[in-house]
């Protein structure tokens, strides 16, 4: 294990960021040290809060010379423990929250350049003010930050139409482990002059460099949207509805989310002001969004035709189309609240997995049957992005059960669910990343050549292993 920096070294780091931005008091550090789900609690000798790319570069130059471990952190909304410093490891937290400027908005060119500490919500607002759309949409968008979104290749509810963060990045500014700055903030749509270096850092979870700014794609704002909530008997019915929606709306299908009935029960029970969109309860639900470029009612007509055909075919049992923007927002709030409301039902074991879209129904049937048989009384709460095959297969503890005893089964349940994922050649880290939580799973799901290339990249870009050590790729120098 690395040793904690000395008091003298902490003072040298503190001098680089100025008074008030090197936090050593435990009370001041507290919010940087606890992971959102409380699975990880960290410890650090100092939290550094640089205010510029130059300060980040100076910090990494000093860290490289002294062999100091650095853990970059954005909004601290990660779900795999990557942003949480390991107790006793002497890891310095590098918070990017002060890098919070929107550098430029290019509406005609459909691009925006923002620093890593800008919240996703702030990017949405800046895009909207320019008459544009930034489509990445997450439940945590008020607190997550662009640097973290890039580092984890964030997905969200609009991937079906717009892709992941990897598809939304035009260029990056990155500070390398040795303090050099990769100036790659070009807003070009085409550039084949050598390797596409930005792709190395998107999804790298802070292990290869520190993202300090990003040039992002914007899109014209839809002139209209139609949002519907549909009840149905099974995920197979949802797959049929997805096909109909794609046929009716084409590229205008901008959202298709799947929820088990139990999840909606939780949301109605625990989200203030939440109400059921449909009169009767159903086993499964789909939230469908169709967008149009012309304010001519085309989006609603496509939605109505799709739902009518699905009702006639017996694929759905009931549906309602939002009559206002406020009602559409209420529908989306039910979906975005799915993770939050599970906290009120006790312990929950999480799986962020993906399979081919056509395999989602079979995967769900098998995974639900497996956990219900192995863990009597458990309550599966799968939900997520049916349109791109990414399902958050969460399982809540039995009613009245012991929280600690249930969480002690985390590894056993993970192995069971991930075995089903493997049979469908899926991924065990669909959009939340690997971090510390899933690092040891990679050897089971990655080819040896994949792992060799990943290790080679890590060794080339971070030869001393100072950036997010022990995350994604095991590092013997940290013991972790």
C-alpha positions as CSV (number, residue, x, y, z in Angstrom):
1,X,0.0,0.0,0.0
2,X,1.1,3.6,-0.6
3,X,1.9,5.7,2.4
4,X,-0.1,8.9,3.2
5,X,1.6,12.1,2.1
6,X,3.6,13.9,4.7
7,X,2.5,17.1,6.2
8,X,5.1,18.9,4.2
9,X,3.9,17.3,0.9
10,X,0.3,18.2,1.8
11,X,1.4,21.8,2.3
12,X,3.1,21.8,-1.2
13,X,-0.2,20.5,-2.7
14,X,-2.2,23.1,-0.8
15,X,0.0,25.9,-2.1
16,X,-0.9,25.0,-5.7
17,X,-4.7,25.6,-5.2
18,X,-4.6,28.5,-2.7
19,X,-6.2,29.1,0.7
20,X,-9.5,27.4,1.4
21,X,-9.2,24.9,-1.4
22,X,-7.1,22.2,0.2
23,X,-9.5,20.5,2.7
24,X,-7.9,18.6,5.6
25,X,-10.6,19.0,8.3
26,X,-12.8,15.8,8.4
27,X,-16.0,17.9,8.6
28,X,-15.0,19.7,5.4
29,X,-14.1,16.5,3.7
30,X,-17.2,14.5,4.6
31,X,-19.2,15.0,1.5
32,X,-16.4,13.8,-0.7
33,X,-15.9,10.6,1.1
34,X,-19.2,8.8,1.1
35,X,-20.5,7.1,-2.0
36,X,-24.2,7.8,-2.9
37,X,-25.4,4.4,-2.0
38,X,-23.2,4.3,1.2
39,X,-21.5,1.1,-0.1
40,X,-18.1,2.9,0.2
41,X,-16.7,5.2,2.8
42,X,-13.4,6.8,2.2
43,X,-10.4,8.5,3.8
44,X,-8.0,11.0,2.4
45,X,-5.2,13.2,3.7
46,X,-6.5,16.2,1.7
47,X,-9.2,17.1,-0.8
48,X,-7.8,19.4,-3.5
49,X,-10.1,21.8,-5.3
50,X,-8.2,23.3,-8.3
51,X,-9.8,26.3,-10.1
52,X,-8.1,25.9,-13.5
53,X,-6.5,23.4,-15.9
54,X,-3.1,24.9,-15.0
55,X,-3.7,24.0,-11.4
56,X,-4.7,20.4,-12.2
57,X,-1.5,20.1,-14.3
58,X,0.6,21.4,-11.4
59,X,-1.0,18.9,-9.0
60,X,-0.3,16.0,-11.3
61,X,3.3,17.0,-11.9
62,X,3.9,17.0,-8.2
63,X,2.0,13.8,-7.7
64,X,4.0,12.1,-10.5
65,X,7.3,13.2,-8.9
66,X,6.3,12.1,-5.4
67,X,4.3,9.0,-6.3
68,X,1.2,10.3,-4.8
69,X,-2.1,8.6,-5.6
70,X,-4.8,10.9,-7.1
71,X,-8.5,10.1,-7.3
72,X,-10.4,12.5,-9.5
73,X,-13.9,13.3,-8.5
74,X,-16.8,15.1,-10.2
75,X,-20.2,15.3,-8.5
76,X,-19.6,12.2,-6.4
77,X,-22.6,10.4,-8.0
78,X,-20.7,7.3,-9.2
79,X,-22.2,4.0,-8.3
80,X,-19.1,1.6,-8.5
81,X,-16.9,3.2,-5.8
82,X,-14.3,4.6,-8.2
83,X,-14.4,8.1,-6.9
84,X,-14.1,7.1,-3.2
85,X,-10.6,7.2,-1.7
86,X,-9.5,3.9,-0.1
87,X,-9.1,4.1,3.6
88,X,-5.4,3.9,4.6
89,X,-4.1,4.2,1.1
90,X,-3.1,7.9,1.2
91,X,-5.1,8.7,-1.9
92,X,-5.6,12.4,-2.5
93,X,-9.1,13.5,-3.8
94,X,-8.9,15.8,-6.8
95,X,-12.3,17.5,-7.0
96,X,-13.1,19.2,-10.3
97,X,-16.1,21.1,-9.0
98,X,-14.5,24.5,-9.3
99,X,-13.8,24.0,-13.0
100,X,-17.4,25.1,-13.7
101,X,-17.3,27.5,-16.6
102,X,-19.2,27.2,-19.8
103,X,-16.5,28.4,-22.2
104,X,-18.5,28.8,-25.3
105,X,-21.8,27.9,-27.0
106,X,-21.9,27.6,-30.8
107,X,-25.6,27.3,-31.7
108,X,-25.1,27.3,-35.5
109,X,-22.4,24.7,-35.2
110,X,-24.4,22.7,-32.6
111,X,-21.5,22.6,-30.1
112,X,-20.8,23.7,-26.6
113,X,-17.5,23.7,-24.7
114,X,-17.7,23.3,-20.9
115,X,-15.3,22.6,-18.1
116,X,-15.4,19.3,-16.2
117,X,-17.1,20.7,-13.1
118,X,-20.2,22.0,-14.9
119,X,-23.3,20.1,-13.9
120,X,-25.3,18.2,-16.5
121,X,-28.3,20.3,-15.6
122,X,-26.3,23.5,-16.3
123,X,-25.4,22.2,-19.7
124,X,-29.1,21.5,-20.4
125,X,-30.0,25.0,-19.4
126,X,-27.2,26.6,-21.5
127,X,-28.3,24.5,-24.5
128,X,-31.9,25.4,-24.1
129,X,-31.1,29.1,-23.8
130,X,-29.4,28.8,-27.2
131,X,-32.4,27.0,-28.7
132,X,-30.6,23.7,-28.7
133,X,-30.8,20.3,-26.9
134,X,-28.1,18.4,-25.1
135,X,-29.7,14.9,-24.9
136,X,-27.8,13.1,-22.1
137,X,-30.5,12.7,-19.4
138,X,-29.8,11.2,-16.0
139,X,-31.7,11.1,-12.7
140,X,-28.7,12.7,-11.0
141,X,-28.3,15.5,-13.6
142,X,-28.6,18.3,-11.0
143,X,-25.5,17.1,-9.2
144,X,-23.4,14.9,-11.6
145,X,-20.7,16.8,-13.6
146,X,-19.5,16.6,-17.1
147,X,-16.1,15.3,-16.3
148,X,-17.6,12.3,-14.5
149,X,-20.1,11.8,-17.3
150,X,-17.2,11.6,-19.8
151,X,-15.1,9.5,-17.5
152,X,-17.8,6.9,-17.1
153,X,-19.3,7.1,-20.6
154,X,-22.6,8.0,-19.1
155,X,-25.7,6.6,-20.9
156,X,-29.1,7.6,-19.5
157,X,-32.6,7.5,-21.1
158,X,-31.8,9.0,-24.5
159,X,-29.2,6.5,-25.7
160,X,-31.8,4.9,-28.1
161,X,-31.8,8.1,-30.2
162,X,-28.6,9.9,-29.4
163,X,-26.1,7.4,-28.1
164,X,-23.9,7.4,-25.0
165,X,-21.5,10.1,-24.0
166,X,-19.0,8.6,-26.3
167,X,-21.2,9.6,-29.2
168,X,-21.8,13.1,-27.8
169,X,-18.1,14.2,-27.3
170,X,-16.4,16.2,-30.1
171,X,-13.2,16.9,-28.2
172,X,-11.5,16.8,-24.8
173,X,-9.0,18.7,-22.8
174,X,-7.1,16.2,-20.6
175,X,-4.3,16.5,-18.1
176,X,-2.0,13.5,-18.4
177,X,-0.5,11.7,-15.4
178,X,2.8,13.7,-15.8
179,X,1.0,17.0,-15.9
180,X,1.2,17.6,-19.7
181,X,-2.1,18.9,-21.2
182,X,-3.7,17.3,-24.2
183,X,-5.4,20.2,-26.0
184,X,-8.1,18.4,-27.9
185,X,-11.1,20.7,-27.7
186,X,-11.7,20.8,-31.5
187,X,-15.3,21.0,-32.5
188,X,-14.8,19.1,-35.7
189,X,-17.3,16.5,-37.0
190,X,-14.6,14.9,-39.2
191,X,-11.0,14.5,-38.3
192,X,-9.0,11.5,-39.5
193,X,-5.5,13.0,-38.8
194,X,-4.2,10.2,-36.7
195,X,-5.6,8.3,-33.7
196,X,-8.8,9.5,-32.1
197,X,-7.2,10.1,-28.7
198,X,-10.3,11.4,-27.0
199,X,-11.8,7.9,-27.1
200,X,-9.1,6.6,-24.8
201,X,-10.3,8.8,-22.0
202,X,-14.1,8.5,-22.5
203,X,-15.1,5.7,-20.1
204,X,-11.6,5.3,-18.6
205,X,-12.9,6.3,-15.1
206,X,-10.0,8.6,-14.4
207,X,-7.3,5.9,-14.8
208,X,-5.6,7.3,-17.9
209,X,-5.9,11.1,-17.4
210,X,-8.0,13.8,-15.9
211,X,-10.6,15.4,-18.1
212,X,-10.8,19.2,-17.5
213,X,-13.0,20.3,-20.4
214,X,-15.1,18.9,-23.1
215,X,-16.6,20.0,-26.5
216,X,-20.0,18.4,-26.8
217,X,-22.6,18.0,-29.5
218,X,-25.8,19.9,-29.4
219,X,-29.0,19.2,-31.4
220,X,-32.0,21.1,-32.6
221,X,-34.7,21.1,-30.0
222,X,-37.7,18.9,-31.0
223,X,-40.7,21.0,-31.9
224,X,-43.0,18.6,-30.1
225,X,-42.9,15.5,-28.0
226,X,-45.5,12.8,-27.1
227,X,-45.0,10.8,-24.0
228,X,-47.1,7.7,-23.1
229,X,-47.3,5.3,-20.2
230,X,-48.4,1.8,-21.1
231,X,-49.3,-1.2,-19.0
232,X,-48.6,-4.7,-20.2
233,X,-48.3,-8.4,-19.1
234,X,-44.6,-9.0,-19.8
235,X,-41.3,-7.8,-21.2
236,X,-42.0,-9.7,-24.4
237,X,-45.0,-7.5,-24.9
238,X,-42.7,-4.5,-24.3
239,X,-40.4,-5.8,-27.0
240,X,-43.4,-6.0,-29.4
241,X,-44.4,-2.4,-28.5
242,X,-40.8,-1.2,-29.1
243,X,-40.9,-2.7,-32.6
244,X,-44.2,-0.9,-33.3
245,X,-42.9,2.4,-31.9
246,X,-39.8,2.2,-34.1
247,X,-41.9,1.4,-37.2
248,X,-44.3,4.3,-36.4
249,X,-41.8,6.9,-35.4
250,X,-38.5,5.9,-36.9
251,X,-35.7,8.2,-35.6
252,X,-38.3,10.1,-33.8
253,X,-38.4,7.5,-31.0
254,X,-36.4,9.2,-28.4
255,X,-37.2,7.1,-25.3
256,X,-38.4,3.6,-24.4
257,X,-38.1,2.7,-20.7
258,X,-39.2,-0.6,-19.1
259,X,-40.4,-0.9,-15.4
260,X,-41.7,-3.8,-13.4
261,X,-45.0,-3.2,-11.6
262,X,-43.3,-3.5,-8.2
263,X,-41.0,-0.6,-9.1
264,X,-44.0,1.7,-9.9
265,X,-45.6,0.6,-6.6
266,X,-42.4,1.8,-4.8
267,X,-42.4,5.1,-6.7
268,X,-46.0,5.9,-6.0
269,X,-45.5,4.9,-2.3
270,X,-42.3,7.0,-1.7
271,X,-42.1,9.9,-4.3
272,X,-44.0,12.9,-2.9
273,X,-47.0,13.7,-5.0
274,X,-46.6,10.7,-7.3
275,X,-49.7,9.2,-8.8
276,X,-50.4,6.1,-11.0
277,X,-50.7,7.1,-14.6
278,X,-53.2,4.2,-15.2
279,X,-56.3,3.2,-13.3
280,X,-55.4,-0.5,-12.9
281,X,-52.2,-2.1,-11.8
282,X,-50.2,-4.0,-14.4
283,X,-47.3,-6.5,-14.2
284,X,-45.0,-4.3,-16.4
285,X,-45.0,-0.8,-17.8
286,X,-43.3,1.0,-20.6
287,X,-42.6,4.8,-20.8
288,X,-42.4,5.8,-24.5
289,X,-41.4,9.2,-25.9
290,X,-41.7,10.2,-29.6
291,X,-40.3,13.5,-30.8
292,X,-41.0,15.5,-33.9
293,X,-39.2,18.3,-35.8
294,X,-42.4,19.9,-36.9
295,X,-45.1,21.2,-34.6
296,X,-47.8,19.6,-36.6
297,X,-49.0,16.9,-34.2
298,X,-47.1,14.2,-36.0
299,X,-45.5,12.9,-32.9
300,X,-48.8,12.4,-31.2
301,X,-50.3,10.8,-34.3
302,X,-47.5,8.3,-34.5
303,X,-47.9,7.5,-30.8
304,X,-51.6,7.1,-31.1
305,X,-51.3,4.8,-34.1
306,X,-48.6,2.7,-32.3
307,X,-50.6,2.3,-29.1
308,X,-53.9,1.5,-31.0
309,X,-52.2,-1.3,-32.9
310,X,-50.6,-2.7,-29.8
311,X,-54.0,-2.6,-27.9
312,X,-55.7,-4.4,-30.8
313,X,-53.0,-7.0,-30.9
314,X,-53.3,-7.6,-27.1
315,X,-49.6,-6.6,-26.6
316,X,-50.6,-3.9,-24.1
317,X,-53.5,-3.7,-21.7
318,X,-53.9,0.0,-21.2
319,X,-52.1,3.3,-22.1
320,X,-52.3,7.0,-21.6
321,X,-50.7,9.8,-23.5
322,X,-49.6,12.9,-21.5
323,X,-51.9,15.8,-22.1
324,X,-49.4,18.5,-21.1
325,X,-45.7,19.1,-20.6
326,X,-46.3,18.9,-16.8
327,X,-48.0,15.5,-17.1
328,X,-45.1,14.2,-19.3
329,X,-42.7,15.4,-16.7
330,X,-44.6,13.5,-14.0
331,X,-44.4,10.3,-16.1
332,X,-40.6,10.8,-16.4
333,X,-40.3,11.6,-12.7
334,X,-41.7,8.1,-11.9
335,X,-39.0,6.5,-14.0
336,X,-36.1,8.7,-12.8
337,X,-37.1,8.1,-9.2
338,X,-36.7,4.3,-9.5
339,X,-33.3,4.2,-7.8
340,X,-34.1,6.7,-5.1
341,X,-37.3,5.0,-3.9
342,X,-35.7,1.6,-3.4
343,X,-33.8,3.0,-0.4
344,X,-37.2,3.2,1.4
345,X,-37.8,-0.5,1.0
346,X,-34.6,-1.6,2.7
347,X,-31.4,-3.1,1.3
348,X,-31.1,-3.5,-2.5
349,X,-28.5,-5.5,-4.5
350,X,-27.8,-3.9,-7.8
351,X,-26.8,-5.1,-11.2
352,X,-26.1,-2.7,-14.1
353,X,-26.2,-5.1,-17.1
354,X,-26.9,-5.2,-20.8
355,X,-27.9,-7.8,-23.4
356,X,-29.0,-7.5,-27.0
357,X,-32.4,-5.8,-27.1
358,X,-34.1,-8.9,-28.5
359,X,-32.7,-11.0,-25.5
360,X,-34.1,-8.7,-22.8
361,X,-37.3,-10.7,-22.2
362,X,-35.6,-14.0,-22.0
363,X,-32.9,-12.6,-19.7
364,X,-35.5,-11.1,-17.4
365,X,-37.4,-14.3,-17.2
366,X,-34.3,-16.3,-16.3
367,X,-32.8,-13.9,-13.9
368,X,-36.0,-13.2,-12.0
369,X,-36.7,-17.0,-11.7
370,X,-33.1,-17.6,-10.5
371,X,-33.0,-15.0,-7.7
372,X,-36.5,-15.7,-6.5
373,X,-35.7,-19.4,-6.2
374,X,-32.3,-18.8,-4.4
375,X,-33.4,-15.9,-2.2
376,X,-37.0,-16.6,-0.9
377,X,-39.0,-13.5,-0.4
378,X,-36.6,-11.2,-2.3
379,X,-38.3,-8.6,-4.6
380,X,-36.8,-8.1,-8.0
381,X,-37.1,-4.5,-9.3
382,X,-35.7,-4.5,-12.8
383,X,-36.1,-1.3,-14.8
384,X,-34.2,0.6,-17.4
385,X,-33.4,1.3,-21.0
386,X,-35.3,-1.3,-23.0
387,X,-34.5,0.5,-26.2
388,X,-30.8,-0.1,-25.9
389,X,-30.8,-3.4,-23.8
390,X,-29.5,-1.8,-20.6
391,X,-31.4,-3.1,-17.6
392,X,-30.8,-2.2,-14.0
393,X,-31.6,-5.5,-12.4
394,X,-32.0,-4.5,-8.8
395,X,-33.3,-6.8,-6.1
396,X,-34.8,-5.5,-2.8
397,X,-34.7,-7.4,0.4
398,X,-37.7,-9.4,1.7
399,X,-40.3,-7.4,3.6
400,X,-39.2,-7.2,7.2
401,X,-35.9,-8.9,6.4
402,X,-32.5,-8.2,7.9
403,X,-30.7,-5.6,5.8
404,X,-27.2,-6.7,6.7
405,X,-27.9,-10.3,6.1
406,X,-29.4,-9.5,2.7
407,X,-26.4,-7.4,1.6
408,X,-24.1,-10.2,2.7
409,X,-25.5,-12.1,-0.2
410,X,-24.3,-9.5,-2.7
411,X,-21.5,-11.6,-4.3
412,X,-23.6,-14.7,-4.5
413,X,-26.5,-12.9,-6.1
414,X,-24.2,-11.0,-8.5
415,X,-22.6,-14.3,-9.6
416,X,-26.0,-15.8,-10.3
417,X,-27.3,-12.8,-12.3
418,X,-24.1,-12.3,-14.1
419,X,-24.1,-16.0,-15.2
420,X,-27.4,-15.4,-16.9
421,X,-25.9,-12.2,-18.6
422,X,-22.9,-14.3,-19.8
423,X,-25.2,-16.8,-21.4
424,X,-26.6,-14.0,-23.5
425,X,-23.1,-12.6,-24.2
426,X,-24.0,-9.4,-22.4
427,X,-22.1,-6.9,-20.2
428,X,-21.9,-6.7,-16.4
429,X,-21.0,-3.0,-16.6
430,X,-23.4,-1.4,-19.0
431,X,-23.3,2.3,-18.0
432,X,-22.2,2.7,-14.4
433,X,-18.6,1.6,-15.1
434,X,-16.2,-0.8,-13.3
435,X,-14.6,1.2,-10.5
436,X,-13.7,-0.8,-7.5
437,X,-17.0,-2.7,-7.3
438,X,-16.6,-4.7,-10.5
439,X,-12.9,-4.6,-11.1
440,X,-12.4,-8.3,-10.2
441,X,-15.2,-9.3,-12.6
442,X,-13.3,-8.2,-15.7
443,X,-11.2,-11.3,-15.9
444,X,-14.3,-13.4,-16.2
445,X,-15.9,-11.3,-19.0
446,X,-12.9,-9.9,-20.9
447,X,-10.7,-11.8,-23.3
448,X,-7.0,-12.0,-22.3
449,X,-6.0,-9.8,-25.3
450,X,-8.5,-7.2,-24.2
451,X,-7.0,-7.2,-20.7
452,X,-3.4,-7.0,-22.1
453,X,-4.2,-4.0,-24.2
454,X,-5.9,-2.3,-21.3
455,X,-2.9,-2.9,-19.1
456,X,-0.6,-1.6,-21.9
457,X,-2.5,1.6,-22.2
458,X,-2.4,2.1,-18.4
459,X,1.3,1.5,-18.3
460,X,2.0,3.9,-21.2
461,X,-0.1,6.8,-20.0
462,X,0.3,6.3,-16.2
463,X,3.6,4.5,-15.7
464,X,3.7,5.2,-11.9
465,X,0.1,4.2,-11.4
466,X,-0.9,7.4,-9.6
467,X,-4.3,7.9,-11.3
468,X,-7.2,6.1,-9.6
469,X,-5.1,3.2,-8.6
470,X,-6.8,-0.1,-8.2
471,X,-9.8,1.0,-10.3
472,X,-10.8,-0.8,-13.5
473,X,-7.4,-2.6,-13.7
474,X,-5.8,-4.2,-10.7
475,X,-2.5,-2.5,-9.7
476,X,-0.1,-4.5,-7.6
477,X,1.6,-1.4,-6.5
478,X,-1.4,-0.4,-4.4
479,X,-2.2,-3.8,-3.0
480,X,-5.7,-3.4,-4.4
